[in-house]
Amino acid sequence: MALRSPTINVMVKAAQKAARGLIRDFGEVEQLQVSQKGPADFVSTADLQAERTIRQELQRARPEFGLLMEEGTNEPGTDGKHRWIVDPLDGTLNFLHGLPHFAISIGLEREGDIIAGVIYDPIKDELFWGERGAGAYLNDRRLRVSARRNLNEAVIATGIPFMGKPEHQAYLDMLAAVMAQTAGIRRFGAAALDLAYVAAGRYDGFFEVGLSPWDIAAGILLVREAGGYVSEVAGGHNMLQSGSVLAGNDHLHLPLGSLLRGVTQIKRAAV
């Protein structure tokens, strides 16, 4: 059995406690479709309750750490070094529509570097966790990224920009390039789980832009600890700031990045 550190235990306890409320609320989604206030209000309530639970657990255990959370919390810590980065419900639209694919994501940042991550899928009871230098795990099984070497054998995950998001055409150009070179593309609607699945070898790669720090902090750590590579699509390493992510194993990260960057370079040259 993999030995979890006290820090990981704190993160797991917070995620699992919040998950109990999400599982209960998820069972009510179908009934809420006909409620007077509407399902969107309900999902906001579920988000906020999960965030409150996680915040209480993390602050009880590590009161000196800062907090960055999706629903608006951004508090510096008194120690000036550590910060929790939390998404209490990644995959909100799935949750809203009764699709059983969503997760709680908790990352721990120390002086700008992600050092621990937990992503918990409460419906499947899959706990992805890892710590810098100690590996990545699914429940108690050690994770490794896939070993596929060729794009034509690879399944690549992505996220598609929706209404109100910019660069739809630029994304479609990237998607077309990847479609032509790979075995398949998947879009499941939860970036944290996309990254966890890359770490687990279920996906061979993942790319998306326009993400927030809480979507990706824990997943970045997991992919790296499972032997994979993570960068921005353009090749830089400021993913938490830019929201641009490209993840893959050591064989496919570079060719997938070259494919995506080639499309954007062609677009720039044509302007």
BELNORUR-V880858 format. One record per residue. N is the residue number from 1. PHI is phi in degrees with one decimal (NA if undefined). Layout:
BEGIN
N|PHI ; N|PHI
END
This chain:
BEGIN
1|NA ; 2|-67.0 ; 3|-91.2 ; 4|-91.9 ; 5|-75.1 ; 6|-56.0 ; 7|-63.6 ; 8|-62.3 ; 9|-60.9 ; 10|-61.5 ; 11|-66.0 ; 12|-64.7 ; 13|-60.5 ; 14|-64.1 ; 15|-65.0 ; 16|-69.5 ; 17|-67.1 ; 18|-65.4 ; 19|-62.6 ; 20|-60.5 ; 21|-68.1 ; 22|-66.2 ; 23|-63.2 ; 24|-61.5 ; 25|-67.1 ; 26|-60.4 ; 27|-67.7 ; 28|-100.4 ; 29|-58.1 ; 30|-61.3 ; 31|-68.0 ; 32|-72.7 ; 33|-58.2 ; 34|-106.7 ; 35|-73.6 ; 36|-66.5 ; 37|-73.9 ; 38|97.2 ; 39|-67.4 ; 40|-62.9 ; 41|-62.7 ; 42|-63.8 ; 43|-62.2 ; 44|-59.2 ; 45|-64.0 ; 46|-63.1 ; 47|-54.5 ; 48|-65.9 ; 49|-67.0 ; 50|-63.1 ; 51|-65.0 ; 52|-60.1 ; 53|-62.2 ; 54|-64.0 ; 55|-59.5 ; 56|-60.2 ; 57|-67.5 ; 58|-68.0 ; 59|-71.9 ; 60|-64.7 ; 61|-83.5 ; 62|-136.7 ; 63|-64.9 ; 64|-86.2 ; 65|-84.5 ; 66|-77.3 ; 67|-139.9 ; 68|-126.8 ; 69|-131.1 ; 70|-59.5 ; 71|-82.4 ; 72|118.0 ; 73|-75.4 ; 74|-146.5 ; 75|-122.3 ; 76|-70.9 ; 77|-90.2 ; 78|-72.8 ; 79|-82.1 ; 80|71.2 ; 81|-122.8 ; 82|-106.5 ; 83|-149.0 ; 84|-78.0 ; 85|-122.7 ; 86|-127.0 ; 87|-115.7 ; 88|-72.9 ; 89|-154.6 ; 90|-90.2 ; 91|101.7 ; 92|-59.2 ; 93|-64.6 ; 94|-59.6 ; 95|-56.0 ; 96|-60.0 ; 97|-95.9 ; 98|75.8 ; 99|-89.2 ; 100|-82.3 ; 101|-143.3 ; 102|-156.7 ; 103|-155.9 ; 104|-102.9 ; 105|-124.8 ; 106|-131.9 ; 107|-114.1 ; 108|-120.1 ; 109|-105.8 ; 110|-127.1 ; 111|49.8 ; 112|90.7 ; 113|-109.9 ; 114|-77.7 ; 115|-115.6 ; 116|-156.2 ; 117|-152.3 ; 118|-135.1 ; 119|-127.1 ; 120|-119.5 ; 121|-96.9 ; 122|-71.8 ; 123|-71.0 ; 124|-91.3 ; 125|53.5 ; 126|-108.2 ; 127|-109.0 ; 128|-95.9 ; 129|-151.4 ; 130|-167.8 ; 131|-141.0 ; 132|-57.7 ; 133|85.0 ; 134|-117.4 ; 135|92.4 ; 136|-123.3 ; 137|-140.5 ; 138|-112.3 ; 139|54.1 ; 140|-116.9 ; 141|-101.3 ; 142|-64.9 ; 143|-101.8 ; 144|-137.2 ; 145|-62.9 ; 146|-65.6 ; 147|-106.2 ; 148|-64.2 ; 149|-108.8 ; 150|-121.1 ; 151|-59.9 ; 152|-71.3 ; 153|-105.4 ; 154|-92.4 ; 155|-105.6 ; 156|-114.2 ; 157|-95.5 ; 158|-154.8 ; 159|-125.2 ; 160|-102.9 ; 161|-62.5 ; 162|-114.3 ; 163|-53.5 ; 164|93.6 ; 165|-91.2 ; 166|-83.7 ; 167|64.9 ; 168|-62.2 ; 169|-67.4 ; 170|-60.4 ; 171|-65.9 ; 172|-60.7 ; 173|-65.0 ; 174|-64.9 ; 175|-60.8 ; 176|-60.8 ; 177|-64.1 ; 178|-71.1 ; 179|-55.1 ; 180|-74.1 ; 181|-117.8 ; 182|-123.4 ; 183|-78.6 ; 184|177.0 ; 185|-126.1 ; 186|-125.5 ; 187|-136.4 ; 188|-104.4 ; 189|87.0 ; 190|-149.3 ; 191|-61.6 ; 192|-60.2 ; 193|-71.0 ; 194|-57.4 ; 195|-67.7 ; 196|-61.0 ; 197|-70.9 ; 198|-63.2 ; 199|-59.7 ; 200|-83.7 ; 201|80.4 ; 202|-75.7 ; 203|-106.0 ; 204|-91.6 ; 205|-167.2 ; 206|-153.5 ; 207|-142.6 ; 208|-166.9 ; 209|-126.5 ; 210|78.4 ; 211|-87.8 ; 212|-106.6 ; 213|-55.0 ; 214|-70.6 ; 215|-70.4 ; 216|-125.5 ; 217|-56.9 ; 218|-65.1 ; 219|-64.7 ; 220|-58.3 ; 221|-61.8 ; 222|-63.1 ; 223|-61.0 ; 224|-63.5 ; 225|-71.1 ; 226|-90.5 ; 227|93.6 ; 228|-98.0 ; 229|-122.7 ; 230|-133.9 ; 231|-148.8 ; 232|-73.6 ; 233|-58.7 ; 234|-76.9 ; 235|108.8 ; 236|-77.7 ; 237|-130.7 ; 238|-109.2 ; 239|-60.5 ; 240|-66.6 ; 241|-84.4 ; 242|-87.6 ; 243|75.0 ; 244|-102.3 ; 245|-137.1 ; 246|-133.1 ; 247|-126.2 ; 248|-174.9 ; 249|-79.0 ; 250|-69.6 ; 251|-86.2 ; 252|-107.6 ; 253|-59.5 ; 254|-68.5 ; 255|-64.5 ; 256|-66.3 ; 257|-63.3 ; 258|-63.0 ; 259|-62.3 ; 260|-68.0 ; 261|-69.4 ; 262|-62.5 ; 263|-66.3 ; 264|-67.8 ; 265|-67.6 ; 266|-63.0 ; 267|-63.0 ; 268|-64.2 ; 269|-66.0 ; 270|-82.0 ; 271|-74.8
END
